[in-house]
């Protein structure tokens, strides 16, 4: 049987009638950008050449900086797993049950719908390559959370190759295999987190200029930088660069580099100060986003809604703490960010003691202000536990100059004056030297009240999500052993 003849006029009329129905529909898969999200582990905001580091050389990160929208006041959590939980969920980490880096308090609530699941529903294939650190059982491994491909932790050296070289190879292999379908590649390096192991050729340029640990740490960053350059050239060679959004971030405040350069900030990883939470945030999409600095107060909880908006993923029923950055990326602006408040809590209290640590190592950001309390608790049970960050502050209180990551603990870890909260203008005073609360008591009171409301609302949700559950004893003993 011959096919029925077509009438060009009727075909055109049908197309015109159908156009209003399809104009707002989800874009075709091939028109959506690929997404490559690179997250480094324990690199700080200051560990980038373009951020003023006088020693460390990062030519490829500097190039990415120059090609990107740079969020210059971008906040994350002060340690690893909490940040990762917020990136994947769009929620403050306490809401996900992730309040530590030790199981089970690093277990993200398996009942949550997370980023790769939203993207999968929008037609994306996804990979988790490298560090996950949000699991405590099989149900919370990345392969059970929406990722189609998972490549975890190789040995530091495997088949003659260094670990991060292998991870970047894995990323390029996944992206090449995904040709013709939009992909989300989550590349989470293990470097430059300790143990500080790196091929000597990367550390050697820094020896004699900084201490041994810092030389190896900078070498690990240099290796990441080299691999970033290799990956960016590969995207060009494979004709993927123009349709791939590249995002580069770090997961918490600085570590082994803070005594060399910390961009003028007080604080490091696991502190409540600006240097504990400010992060690198580079977003590149050639031809779509104009490279520039954006000073809006932005955060890790904004990543999920932003990537969902880019991918055309439906979030209508999601109750998130973040907001899409797309208007800021596109240069349209969003006045909401001018009034946003961000709440933070270091959260590494001994299990069962959450309520007693409400006001320990916590803060609120609003506009240029940080209301912060960096004080240890006075609970004898916390003292006996040996696994609380309060211990570091007690040492500082006793006059110690040495703490994790620094030999300048009085400044980097520091205590807020008196026994209470302090207010700082962190854009003018990132070193937090002038407590302006006495002259701005109305602002201090407003932020403190907002913090109390936030804690009271989030606390029961955190408890329900097992955020105060007993830590795995073997891991606790390991931590205690490191401190001896």
C-alpha beads as a LAMMPS data file, in Angstrom:
LAMMPS data file: protein, C-alpha beads

484 atoms
483 bonds

1 atom types
1 bond types

-500.0 500.0 xlo xhi
-500.0 500.0 ylo yhi
-500.0 500.0 zlo zhi

Masses

1 110.0

Atoms # bond

1 1 1 0.000 0.000 0.000
2 1 1 1.299 3.416 -0.944
3 1 1 1.498 6.054 1.770
4 1 1 -1.214 8.677 1.675
5 1 1 -0.171 11.869 -0.111
6 1 1 0.634 14.816 2.138
7 1 1 -0.774 18.315 1.782
8 1 1 1.971 20.911 2.422
9 1 1 -0.578 23.526 3.479
10 1 1 -2.141 21.196 6.048
11 1 1 1.314 20.197 7.316
12 1 1 2.237 23.859 7.843
13 1 1 -1.117 24.550 9.561
14 1 1 -0.599 21.577 11.922
15 1 1 2.870 22.825 12.822
16 1 1 1.529 26.297 13.614
17 1 1 -1.291 24.893 15.737
18 1 1 1.072 22.636 17.690
19 1 1 3.727 25.322 18.249
20 1 1 2.073 26.890 21.344
21 1 1 1.831 23.437 22.932
22 1 1 5.505 22.594 22.460
23 1 1 7.143 26.004 22.931
24 1 1 7.350 25.678 26.728
25 1 1 8.151 21.984 26.753
26 1 1 11.377 20.462 27.990
27 1 1 14.209 21.162 25.516
28 1 1 15.458 18.323 23.345
29 1 1 18.240 16.373 25.013
30 1 1 20.856 17.362 22.450
31 1 1 20.305 21.079 23.136
32 1 1 21.062 20.818 26.843
33 1 1 24.601 21.385 28.035
34 1 1 26.734 18.710 29.555
35 1 1 27.777 19.384 33.159
36 1 1 31.239 18.716 34.544
37 1 1 31.470 19.465 38.272
38 1 1 34.964 19.271 39.810
39 1 1 35.225 19.305 43.599
40 1 1 38.592 19.224 45.361
41 1 1 39.119 17.972 48.908
42 1 1 40.720 20.346 51.458
43 1 1 41.963 22.906 48.949
44 1 1 41.236 26.358 50.352
45 1 1 40.066 29.582 48.756
46 1 1 43.619 30.904 49.026
47 1 1 45.173 27.916 47.244
48 1 1 44.831 29.462 43.782
49 1 1 47.248 31.780 42.014
50 1 1 44.522 34.208 40.952
51 1 1 43.434 34.523 44.587
52 1 1 46.780 36.062 45.419
53 1 1 48.845 33.070 46.531
54 1 1 52.483 34.238 46.338
55 1 1 54.014 30.737 46.205
56 1 1 51.627 28.264 44.597
57 1 1 51.469 28.171 40.786
58 1 1 48.130 27.184 39.222
59 1 1 48.199 28.290 35.570
60 1 1 45.243 26.161 34.479
61 1 1 43.057 27.158 37.420
62 1 1 44.009 30.764 36.704
63 1 1 42.892 30.321 33.089
64 1 1 39.602 28.782 34.213
65 1 1 39.145 31.706 36.627
66 1 1 39.573 34.140 33.750
67 1 1 37.030 32.280 31.600
68 1 1 34.393 31.910 34.320
69 1 1 31.724 33.647 36.328
70 1 1 33.404 33.855 39.742
71 1 1 31.233 33.896 42.856
72 1 1 33.539 35.762 45.225
73 1 1 31.413 35.358 48.390
74 1 1 30.507 31.687 48.025
75 1 1 30.059 29.686 51.237
76 1 1 30.266 25.982 51.954
77 1 1 30.283 23.989 55.195
78 1 1 33.470 23.924 57.234
79 1 1 34.170 20.233 56.598
80 1 1 33.920 17.591 53.921
81 1 1 30.783 15.443 54.201
82 1 1 28.465 18.303 55.252
83 1 1 29.353 20.269 52.113
84 1 1 28.847 17.242 49.889
85 1 1 25.434 16.612 51.438
86 1 1 24.359 20.184 50.696
87 1 1 25.647 20.010 47.124
88 1 1 23.716 16.826 46.438
89 1 1 20.496 17.773 48.253
90 1 1 20.130 21.567 48.057
91 1 1 19.540 21.445 51.829
92 1 1 21.460 22.642 54.866
93 1 1 23.478 19.604 55.842
94 1 1 21.819 19.205 59.250
95 1 1 18.529 18.495 57.467
96 1 1 20.142 15.546 55.660
97 1 1 21.511 13.914 58.820
98 1 1 25.120 14.640 57.820
99 1 1 26.820 16.308 60.778
100 1 1 30.257 14.683 60.763
101 1 1 32.733 12.812 58.575
102 1 1 32.492 9.607 60.660
103 1 1 29.778 6.970 60.091
104 1 1 26.877 6.978 60.627
105 1 1 26.789 10.764 60.882
106 1 1 28.142 11.046 57.329
107 1 1 25.173 9.022 56.013
108 1 1 22.920 11.182 53.853
109 1 1 19.242 10.367 54.388
110 1 1 18.399 7.784 51.678
111 1 1 14.841 9.083 51.522
112 1 1 15.975 12.335 49.890
113 1 1 15.817 12.875 46.143
114 1 1 19.263 14.155 45.176
115 1 1 20.959 15.821 42.224
116 1 1 21.734 12.834 39.929
117 1 1 18.191 11.552 40.402
118 1 1 16.701 14.874 39.322
119 1 1 19.048 14.989 36.337
120 1 1 18.282 11.392 35.370
121 1 1 14.589 12.276 35.185
122 1 1 15.556 15.061 32.790
123 1 1 17.427 12.660 30.485
124 1 1 20.991 12.942 31.788
125 1 1 23.421 10.101 32.346
126 1 1 25.686 10.626 35.324
127 1 1 28.934 9.488 36.920
128 1 1 30.375 9.798 40.411
129 1 1 34.141 9.655 40.083
130 1 1 36.312 9.897 43.188
131 1 1 35.251 10.764 46.716
132 1 1 31.626 10.339 47.831
133 1 1 31.824 10.311 51.662
134 1 1 28.045 10.285 52.177
135 1 1 27.572 6.576 52.884
136 1 1 27.426 4.273 55.875
137 1 1 25.794 1.273 54.197
138 1 1 24.980 -0.177 50.790
139 1 1 21.733 1.788 50.497
140 1 1 23.589 5.104 50.563
141 1 1 26.372 4.301 48.096
142 1 1 26.368 6.527 44.977
143 1 1 25.295 3.692 42.681
144 1 1 22.053 3.503 44.681
145 1 1 21.494 7.267 44.559
146 1 1 21.003 7.858 40.836
147 1 1 24.524 7.638 39.408
148 1 1 24.866 5.406 36.342
149 1 1 28.636 4.969 36.660
150 1 1 30.823 4.973 39.774
151 1 1 34.617 4.974 40.045
152 1 1 35.765 5.252 43.639
153 1 1 39.172 5.395 45.282
154 1 1 42.210 3.943 43.530
155 1 1 45.452 3.481 45.445
156 1 1 47.806 6.468 45.515
157 1 1 49.804 4.690 42.813
158 1 1 48.204 2.094 40.561
159 1 1 49.783 0.552 37.463
160 1 1 52.440 3.253 37.591
161 1 1 49.926 6.124 37.582
162 1 1 49.102 8.617 40.310
163 1 1 45.601 8.526 41.830
164 1 1 44.289 11.863 40.500
165 1 1 45.665 11.113 37.022
166 1 1 43.533 7.952 37.089
167 1 1 40.430 9.837 38.226
168 1 1 40.737 12.428 35.453
169 1 1 41.220 9.589 32.949
170 1 1 38.028 7.985 34.302
171 1 1 36.157 11.263 33.834
172 1 1 37.289 11.628 30.228
173 1 1 36.394 7.997 29.507
174 1 1 32.888 8.450 30.907
175 1 1 32.306 11.666 28.965
176 1 1 33.493 10.076 25.727
177 1 1 31.205 7.065 26.222
178 1 1 28.278 9.429 26.830
179 1 1 28.490 11.038 23.388
180 1 1 25.046 11.935 22.034
181 1 1 23.396 12.105 25.446
182 1 1 23.751 14.949 27.965
183 1 1 25.953 13.960 30.880
184 1 1 26.620 15.007 34.456
185 1 1 30.153 14.132 35.530
186 1 1 30.824 14.640 39.232
187 1 1 34.603 14.483 39.600
188 1 1 35.489 14.689 43.294
189 1 1 39.227 14.412 43.829
190 1 1 40.780 12.906 46.964
191 1 1 43.615 15.438 46.785
192 1 1 44.929 17.553 48.385
193 1 1 43.537 15.933 51.555
194 1 1 46.048 14.106 53.728
195 1 1 47.886 11.770 53.664
196 1 1 50.181 14.110 51.794
197 1 1 51.466 11.752 49.103
198 1 1 52.399 13.108 45.676
199 1 1 55.074 12.475 43.023
200 1 1 58.167 14.435 44.020
201 1 1 58.243 16.426 40.768
202 1 1 55.136 18.322 41.950
203 1 1 56.392 19.053 45.470
204 1 1 60.000 19.866 44.535
205 1 1 59.356 23.446 43.262
206 1 1 58.066 24.398 46.727
207 1 1 60.715 22.776 48.895
208 1 1 62.804 25.304 50.781
209 1 1 60.145 27.958 50.310
210 1 1 57.551 26.433 52.638
211 1 1 57.557 23.595 55.177
212 1 1 57.603 19.958 54.088
213 1 1 53.883 19.345 54.594
214 1 1 52.944 22.510 52.741
215 1 1 55.330 21.663 49.893
216 1 1 53.611 18.296 49.424
217 1 1 50.181 19.892 49.794
218 1 1 51.005 22.514 47.148
219 1 1 52.368 19.688 44.983
220 1 1 49.021 17.906 45.215
221 1 1 47.227 21.088 44.128
222 1 1 49.733 21.483 41.281
223 1 1 48.925 17.960 40.115
224 1 1 45.206 18.764 40.106
225 1 1 45.985 21.916 38.142
226 1 1 47.962 19.944 35.560
227 1 1 45.122 17.453 35.188
228 1 1 42.604 20.277 34.862
229 1 1 44.603 21.664 31.948
230 1 1 44.742 18.220 30.358
231 1 1 40.982 17.810 30.723
232 1 1 40.167 21.255 29.320
233 1 1 42.316 20.581 26.247
234 1 1 40.570 17.219 25.833
235 1 1 37.153 18.935 25.841
236 1 1 38.349 21.187 23.018
237 1 1 39.772 18.282 21.023
238 1 1 36.521 16.328 21.364
239 1 1 34.426 19.355 20.376
240 1 1 32.670 19.289 23.763
241 1 1 33.894 22.559 25.253
242 1 1 31.176 24.905 23.957
243 1 1 28.344 22.718 25.198
244 1 1 29.812 21.711 28.539
245 1 1 29.305 23.711 31.718
246 1 1 32.468 23.386 33.823
247 1 1 32.244 24.152 37.546
248 1 1 35.219 24.105 39.909
249 1 1 34.833 24.240 43.692
250 1 1 36.489 23.131 46.927
251 1 1 34.677 21.474 49.812
252 1 1 35.720 23.455 52.911
253 1 1 38.140 25.993 54.298
254 1 1 41.884 25.849 53.826
255 1 1 44.228 23.381 55.490
256 1 1 47.986 22.992 55.031
257 1 1 48.289 26.230 53.069
258 1 1 46.643 28.672 55.484
259 1 1 49.853 29.795 57.204
260 1 1 51.339 30.629 53.796
261 1 1 48.343 32.385 52.248
262 1 1 44.680 32.516 53.232
263 1 1 43.488 35.562 51.266
264 1 1 43.617 37.656 54.435
265 1 1 40.986 35.534 56.182
266 1 1 40.801 34.261 59.700
267 1 1 39.910 30.593 59.965
268 1 1 40.566 27.219 58.366
269 1 1 38.724 23.943 57.901
270 1 1 36.510 23.063 60.908
271 1 1 36.313 26.623 62.232
272 1 1 33.395 29.065 62.275
273 1 1 35.503 31.920 60.869
274 1 1 35.337 33.130 57.223
275 1 1 38.323 31.002 56.247
276 1 1 36.381 27.904 57.292
277 1 1 33.547 28.405 54.836
278 1 1 34.594 30.619 51.896
279 1 1 35.151 28.579 48.745
280 1 1 36.380 28.765 45.175
281 1 1 33.399 28.889 42.803
282 1 1 34.177 29.108 39.073
283 1 1 31.376 28.569 36.508
284 1 1 32.292 28.404 32.796
285 1 1 30.002 28.085 29.784
286 1 1 31.684 29.540 26.675
287 1 1 29.496 31.834 24.637
288 1 1 26.691 31.806 27.216
289 1 1 28.061 33.362 30.415
290 1 1 30.282 36.423 30.422
291 1 1 33.338 35.993 32.685
292 1 1 33.166 38.360 35.650
293 1 1 33.078 38.588 39.436
294 1 1 29.704 38.252 41.182
295 1 1 29.710 39.360 44.819
296 1 1 26.290 38.056 45.868
297 1 1 26.149 35.873 48.982
298 1 1 25.874 32.405 47.458
299 1 1 26.365 28.867 48.722
300 1 1 26.631 25.125 48.177
301 1 1 22.855 24.714 48.644
302 1 1 22.394 26.734 45.442
303 1 1 24.187 24.189 43.244
304 1 1 21.332 21.689 42.932
305 1 1 18.631 24.206 41.935
306 1 1 21.063 25.854 39.507
307 1 1 22.023 22.645 37.737
308 1 1 18.385 21.554 37.675
309 1 1 17.465 24.838 35.972
310 1 1 20.273 24.416 33.424
311 1 1 19.193 20.844 32.692
312 1 1 15.452 21.524 32.586
313 1 1 14.855 19.197 35.556
314 1 1 11.583 19.563 37.463
315 1 1 11.906 20.685 41.105
316 1 1 8.356 21.886 41.645
317 1 1 7.777 19.662 44.681
318 1 1 11.204 20.081 46.267
319 1 1 11.553 22.084 49.493
320 1 1 15.095 23.398 49.185
321 1 1 17.274 25.824 51.119
322 1 1 19.088 26.935 47.969
323 1 1 18.080 29.097 45.026
324 1 1 19.054 28.960 41.364
325 1 1 22.096 31.054 40.456
326 1 1 21.058 31.141 36.803
327 1 1 19.917 34.807 36.873
328 1 1 23.293 35.779 38.328
329 1 1 25.191 33.629 35.838
330 1 1 23.278 35.210 32.971
331 1 1 23.822 38.744 34.280
332 1 1 20.157 39.431 35.026
333 1 1 20.553 39.632 38.796
334 1 1 18.202 38.507 41.564
335 1 1 17.405 40.873 44.467
336 1 1 16.602 37.898 46.712
337 1 1 20.306 37.313 47.271
338 1 1 20.687 40.804 48.709
339 1 1 18.649 39.827 51.775
340 1 1 19.487 36.141 52.152
341 1 1 20.755 34.725 55.420
342 1 1 23.075 31.732 55.556
343 1 1 23.401 29.709 58.735
344 1 1 26.378 27.596 59.665
345 1 1 27.347 25.183 62.400
346 1 1 30.580 23.237 62.659
347 1 1 28.459 20.345 63.996
348 1 1 31.306 18.032 65.032
349 1 1 30.002 17.663 68.578
350 1 1 30.293 14.319 70.402
351 1 1 27.296 12.155 69.569
352 1 1 24.283 12.707 71.797
353 1 1 25.354 16.247 72.678
354 1 1 23.864 18.290 69.830
355 1 1 21.559 20.372 72.023
356 1 1 24.426 21.327 74.336
357 1 1 26.473 22.574 71.383
358 1 1 23.877 24.845 69.828
359 1 1 25.998 27.969 70.368
360 1 1 29.456 26.443 69.827
361 1 1 31.308 27.222 66.572
362 1 1 28.288 28.626 64.760
363 1 1 27.355 31.700 62.767
364 1 1 25.031 33.653 60.501
365 1 1 25.947 35.496 57.301
366 1 1 23.795 38.386 56.059
367 1 1 25.011 40.969 53.540
368 1 1 28.551 41.877 54.624
369 1 1 28.012 40.732 58.200
370 1 1 29.057 37.612 60.058
371 1 1 27.602 37.004 63.496
372 1 1 29.789 34.285 64.948
373 1 1 30.479 32.415 68.158
374 1 1 33.792 30.592 68.304
375 1 1 33.856 29.225 71.861
376 1 1 34.132 25.708 73.317
377 1 1 31.392 24.208 75.410
378 1 1 31.896 23.621 79.158
379 1 1 30.364 20.137 79.217
380 1 1 32.583 17.605 81.067
381 1 1 31.280 14.797 78.849
382 1 1 32.544 16.661 75.778
383 1 1 35.956 17.065 77.406
384 1 1 36.111 13.314 78.090
385 1 1 35.001 12.344 74.571
386 1 1 38.267 13.295 72.867
387 1 1 36.576 13.661 69.455
388 1 1 35.095 17.155 69.599
389 1 1 36.338 20.313 67.898
390 1 1 35.741 22.004 71.241
391 1 1 39.047 20.465 72.293
392 1 1 40.961 22.562 69.787
393 1 1 39.343 25.724 71.120
394 1 1 40.122 24.729 74.702
395 1 1 43.787 24.468 73.738
396 1 1 43.614 27.918 72.167
397 1 1 41.921 29.209 75.297
398 1 1 44.890 27.881 77.286
399 1 1 47.263 29.845 75.047
400 1 1 48.407 27.259 72.499
401 1 1 49.743 28.539 69.177
402 1 1 49.536 25.117 67.535
403 1 1 46.345 23.526 66.196
404 1 1 45.367 21.420 63.241
405 1 1 46.720 22.980 60.005
406 1 1 48.404 25.959 61.689
407 1 1 51.139 27.205 63.986
408 1 1 49.211 30.455 64.406
409 1 1 46.220 29.031 66.263
410 1 1 45.472 32.165 68.280
411 1 1 44.550 33.850 65.013
412 1 1 43.401 31.022 62.721
413 1 1 41.283 29.096 65.259
414 1 1 40.744 32.061 67.612
415 1 1 37.998 32.674 70.154
416 1 1 35.322 35.318 69.981
417 1 1 35.693 37.904 72.777
418 1 1 34.075 37.401 76.152
419 1 1 31.797 34.388 76.297
420 1 1 29.334 35.281 73.589
421 1 1 28.673 36.230 69.993
422 1 1 30.595 38.798 67.952
423 1 1 29.767 40.710 64.757
424 1 1 32.190 41.420 61.910
425 1 1 32.086 43.078 58.504
426 1 1 33.846 40.277 56.638
427 1 1 34.121 42.150 53.355
428 1 1 36.087 44.983 54.944
429 1 1 37.600 42.887 57.729
430 1 1 38.082 39.241 56.592
431 1 1 40.594 38.792 59.418
432 1 1 37.763 39.545 61.889
433 1 1 39.810 41.868 64.087
434 1 1 37.135 44.430 64.960
435 1 1 33.992 43.269 66.739
436 1 1 31.405 45.817 65.607
437 1 1 28.517 44.408 67.678
438 1 1 28.613 47.226 70.281
439 1 1 28.045 49.804 67.550
440 1 1 25.520 47.654 65.652
441 1 1 23.550 45.970 68.404
442 1 1 20.322 45.982 66.399
443 1 1 21.919 43.954 63.605
444 1 1 23.592 41.590 66.080
445 1 1 20.283 41.003 67.888
446 1 1 18.400 40.430 64.640
447 1 1 20.914 37.842 63.434
448 1 1 21.031 36.086 66.794
449 1 1 17.245 35.783 66.857
450 1 1 17.271 34.462 63.303
451 1 1 19.862 31.868 64.304
452 1 1 17.748 30.733 67.258
453 1 1 14.713 30.299 65.005
454 1 1 16.768 28.383 62.461
455 1 1 18.225 26.017 65.046
456 1 1 14.883 25.396 66.723
457 1 1 13.312 24.549 63.358
458 1 1 16.139 22.379 62.035
459 1 1 16.998 20.526 65.244
460 1 1 14.105 18.004 65.215
461 1 1 14.666 17.331 61.523
462 1 1 18.364 16.700 62.189
463 1 1 17.575 14.321 65.051
464 1 1 15.039 12.426 62.906
465 1 1 17.688 12.036 60.183
466 1 1 20.157 10.469 62.707
467 1 1 22.430 13.486 62.778
468 1 1 23.178 12.916 66.479
469 1 1 23.606 9.126 66.293
470 1 1 26.549 7.369 67.992
471 1 1 29.701 7.411 65.891
472 1 1 31.306 4.175 64.721
473 1 1 33.616 3.230 67.593
474 1 1 36.500 2.033 65.403
475 1 1 36.576 5.406 63.664
476 1 1 36.435 7.237 66.999
477 1 1 39.426 5.282 68.292
478 1 1 41.306 6.082 65.099
479 1 1 40.676 9.804 65.592
480 1 1 41.751 9.608 69.215
481 1 1 44.907 7.790 68.176
482 1 1 45.851 10.553 65.764
483 1 1 45.598 13.107 68.555
484 1 1 48.055 11.257 70.839

Bonds

1 1 1 2
2 1 2 3
3 1 3 4
4 1 4 5
5 1 5 6
6 1 6 7
7 1 7 8
8 1 8 9
9 1 9 10
10 1 10 11
11 1 11 12
12 1 12 13
13 1 13 14
14 1 14 15
15 1 15 16
16 1 16 17
17 1 17 18
18 1 18 19
19 1 19 20
20 1 20 21
21 1 21 22
22 1 22 23
23 1 23 24
24 1 24 25
25 1 25 26
26 1 26 27
27 1 27 28
28 1 28 29
29 1 29 30
30 1 30 31
31 1 31 32
32 1 32 33
33 1 33 34
34 1 34 35
35 1 35 36
36 1 36 37
37 1 37 38
38 1 38 39
39 1 39 40
40 1 40 41
41 1 41 42
42 1 42 43
43 1 43 44
44 1 44 45
45 1 45 46
46 1 46 47
47 1 47 48
48 1 48 49
49 1 49 50
50 1 50 51
51 1 51 52
52 1 52 53
53 1 53 54
54 1 54 55
55 1 55 56
56 1 56 57
57 1 57 58
58 1 58 59
59 1 59 60
60 1 60 61
61 1 61 62
62 1 62 63
63 1 63 64
64 1 64 65
65 1 65 66
66 1 66 67
67 1 67 68
68 1 68 69
69 1 69 70
70 1 70 71
71 1 71 72
72 1 72 73
73 1 73 74
74 1 74 75
75 1 75 76
76 1 76 77
77 1 77 78
78 1 78 79
79 1 79 80
80 1 80 81
81 1 81 82
82 1 82 83
83 1 83 84
84 1 84 85
85 1 85 86
86 1 86 87
87 1 87 88
88 1 88 89
89 1 89 90
90 1 90 91
91 1 91 92
92 1 92 93
93 1 93 94
94 1 94 95
95 1 95 96
96 1 96 97
97 1 97 98
98 1 98 99
99 1 99 100
100 1 100 101
101 1 101 102
102 1 102 103
103 1 103 104
104 1 104 105
105 1 105 106
106 1 106 107
107 1 107 108
108 1 108 109
109 1 109 110
110 1 110 111
111 1 111 112
112 1 112 113
113 1 113 114
114 1 114 115
115 1 115 116
116 1 116 117
117 1 117 118
118 1 118 119
119 1 119 120
120 1 120 121
121 1 121 122
122 1 122 123
123 1 123 124
124 1 124 125
125 1 125 126
126 1 126 127
127 1 127 128
128 1 128 129
129 1 129 130
130 1 130 131
131 1 131 132
132 1 132 133
133 1 133 134
134 1 134 135
135 1 135 136
136 1 136 137
137 1 137 138
138 1 138 139
139 1 139 140
140 1 140 141
141 1 141 142
142 1 142 143
143 1 143 144
144 1 144 145
145 1 145 146
146 1 146 147
147 1 147 148
148 1 148 149
149 1 149 150
150 1 150 151
151 1 151 152
152 1 152 153
153 1 153 154
154 1 154 155
155 1 155 156
156 1 156 157
157 1 157 158
158 1 158 159
159 1 159 160
160 1 160 161
161 1 161 162
162 1 162 163
163 1 163 164
164 1 164 165
165 1 165 166
166 1 166 167
167 1 167 168
168 1 168 169
169 1 169 170
170 1 170 171
171 1 171 172
172 1 172 173
173 1 173 174
174 1 174 175
175 1 175 176
176 1 176 177
177 1 177 178
178 1 178 179
179 1 179 180
180 1 180 181
181 1 181 182
182 1 182 183
183 1 183 184
184 1 184 185
185 1 185 186
186 1 186 187
187 1 187 188
188 1 188 189
189 1 189 190
190 1 190 191
191 1 191 192
192 1 192 193
193 1 193 194
194 1 194 195
195 1 195 196
196 1 196 197
197 1 197 198
198 1 198 199
199 1 199 200
200 1 200 201
201 1 201 202
202 1 202 203
203 1 203 204
204 1 204 205
205 1 205 206
206 1 206 207
207 1 207 208
208 1 208 209
209 1 209 210
210 1 210 211
211 1 211 212
212 1 212 213
213 1 213 214
214 1 214 215
215 1 215 216
216 1 216 217
217 1 217 218
218 1 218 219
219 1 219 220
220 1 220 221
221 1 221 222
222 1 222 223
223 1 223 224
224 1 224 225
225 1 225 226
226 1 226 227
227 1 227 228
228 1 228 229
229 1 229 230
230 1 230 231
231 1 231 232
232 1 232 233
233 1 233 234
234 1 234 235
235 1 235 236
236 1 236 237
237 1 237 238
238 1 238 239
239 1 239 240
240 1 240 241
241 1 241 242
242 1 242 243
243 1 243 244
244 1 244 245
245 1 245 246
246 1 246 247
247 1 247 248
248 1 248 249
249 1 249 250
250 1 250 251
251 1 251 252
252 1 252 253
253 1 253 254
254 1 254 255
255 1 255 256
256 1 256 257
257 1 257 258
258 1 258 259
259 1 259 260
260 1 260 261
261 1 261 262
262 1 262 263
263 1 263 264
264 1 264 265
265 1 265 266
266 1 266 267
267 1 267 268
268 1 268 269
269 1 269 270
270 1 270 271
271 1 271 272
272 1 272 273
273 1 273 274
274 1 274 275
275 1 275 276
276 1 276 277
277 1 277 278
278 1 278 279
279 1 279 280
280 1 280 281
281 1 281 282
282 1 282 283
283 1 283 284
284 1 284 285
285 1 285 286
286 1 286 287
287 1 287 288
288 1 288 289
289 1 289 290
290 1 290 291
291 1 291 292
292 1 292 293
293 1 293 294
294 1 294 295
295 1 295 296
296 1 296 297
297 1 297 298
298 1 298 299
299 1 299 300
300 1 300 301
301 1 301 302
302 1 302 303
303 1 303 304
304 1 304 305
305 1 305 306
306 1 306 307
307 1 307 308
308 1 308 309
309 1 309 310
310 1 310 311
311 1 311 312
312 1 312 313
313 1 313 314
314 1 314 315
315 1 315 316
316 1 316 317
317 1 317 318
318 1 318 319
319 1 319 320
320 1 320 321
321 1 321 322
322 1 322 323
323 1 323 324
324 1 324 325
325 1 325 326
326 1 326 327
327 1 327 328
328 1 328 329
329 1 329 330
330 1 330 331
331 1 331 332
332 1 332 333
333 1 333 334
334 1 334 335
335 1 335 336
336 1 336 337
337 1 337 338
338 1 338 339
339 1 339 340
340 1 340 341
341 1 341 342
342 1 342 343
343 1 343 344
344 1 344 345
345 1 345 346
346 1 346 347
347 1 347 348
348 1 348 349
349 1 349 350
350 1 350 351
351 1 351 352
352 1 352 353
353 1 353 354
354 1 354 355
355 1 355 356
356 1 356 357
357 1 357 358
358 1 358 359
359 1 359 360
360 1 360 361
361 1 361 362
362 1 362 363
363 1 363 364
364 1 364 365
365 1 365 366
366 1 366 367
367 1 367 368
368 1 368 369
369 1 369 370
370 1 370 371
371 1 371 372
372 1 372 373
373 1 373 374
374 1 374 375
375 1 375 376
376 1 376 377
377 1 377 378
378 1 378 379
379 1 379 380
380 1 380 381
381 1 381 382
382 1 382 383
383 1 383 384
384 1 384 385
385 1 385 386
386 1 386 387
387 1 387 388
388 1 388 389
389 1 389 390
390 1 390 391
391 1 391 392
392 1 392 393
393 1 393 394
394 1 394 395
395 1 395 396
396 1 396 397
397 1 397 398
398 1 398 399
399 1 399 400
400 1 400 401
401 1 401 402
402 1 402 403
403 1 403 404
404 1 404 405
405 1 405 406
406 1 406 407
407 1 407 408
408 1 408 409
409 1 409 410
410 1 410 411
411 1 411 412
412 1 412 413
413 1 413 414
414 1 414 415
415 1 415 416
416 1 416 417
417 1 417 418
418 1 418 419
419 1 419 420
420 1 420 421
421 1 421 422
422 1 422 423
423 1 423 424
424 1 424 425
425 1 425 426
426 1 426 427
427 1 427 428
428 1 428 429
429 1 429 430
430 1 430 431
431 1 431 432
432 1 432 433
433 1 433 434
434 1 434 435
435 1 435 436
436 1 436 437
437 1 437 438
438 1 438 439
439 1 439 440
440 1 440 441
441 1 441 442
442 1 442 443
443 1 443 444
444 1 444 445
445 1 445 446
446 1 446 447
447 1 447 448
448 1 448 449
449 1 449 450
450 1 450 451
451 1 451 452
452 1 452 453
453 1 453 454
454 1 454 455
455 1 455 456
456 1 456 457
457 1 457 458
458 1 458 459
459 1 459 460
460 1 460 461
461 1 461 462
462 1 462 463
463 1 463 464
464 1 464 465
465 1 465 466
466 1 466 467
467 1 467 468
468 1 468 469
469 1 469 470
470 1 470 471
471 1 471 472
472 1 472 473
473 1 473 474
474 1 474 475
475 1 475 476
476 1 476 477
477 1 477 478
478 1 478 479
479 1 479 480
480 1 480 481
481 1 481 482
482 1 482 483
483 1 483 484
